[in-house]
Amino acid sequence: MTVATPSDRAIVMSRDFAAPRALVFAAWTEPDLVRRWYGAHGWDVVAAEIDLRVGGAWRFVWRGPDGAGMAAGGVYREIDPPARLVYTEAFDDAWYPGRAVVAHDLTERDGTTTLSTTFLFESKRIRDLVIESPMARGVAEGYDRLDTVLREP
């Protein structure tokens, strides 16, 4: 996974997957698939609610080590299967202030899908706070889990 900061409010994380982009898109939008991979090692989605329409809401709840919990949700802003998905994101117990806008762009070439995710934060200070957190490690671990799910029959 690559991580870049193309502007003072944005983080872009990209990774290639040996799977068709329709399947990678589905992994973000189908609750049964989300529950199988989304989260760092040791963190499992125990509830995934998805109302996949512009203006529809999503909400995920995780359980982690020693009974720790975390929840986040947001609203879908743009849905263009299987090329693009845009939504807001905010955590119940916010570890960064405010909301982010998250945009997933998926391109496919020769059976490989590149997932490029842009996180746009409300300020440079918040972006820097997120960069200094273990978020990139957690996303990378989640993407490793996704890669395993995508390879399953």
Secondary structure as GFF3:
##gff-version 3
##sequence-region A 1 153
A	DSSP	beta_strand	2	7	.	.	.	ID=ss1
A	DSSP	beta_strand	10	17	.	.	.	ID=ss2
A	DSSP	alpha_helix	21	29	.	.	.	ID=ss3
A	DSSP	alpha_helix	31	37	.	.	.	ID=ss4
A	DSSP	beta_strand	44	50	.	.	.	ID=ss5
A	DSSP	beta_strand	57	63	.	.	.	ID=ss6
A	DSSP	three_ten_helix	65	67	.	.	.	ID=ss7
A	DSSP	beta_strand	69	80	.	.	.	ID=ss8
A	DSSP	beta_strand	84	91	.	.	.	ID=ss9
A	DSSP	beta_strand	100	109	.	.	.	ID=ss10
A	DSSP	beta_strand	112	120	.	.	.	ID=ss11
A	DSSP	alpha_helix	124	132	.	.	.	ID=ss12
A	DSSP	alpha_helix	135	151	.	.	.	ID=ss13
###
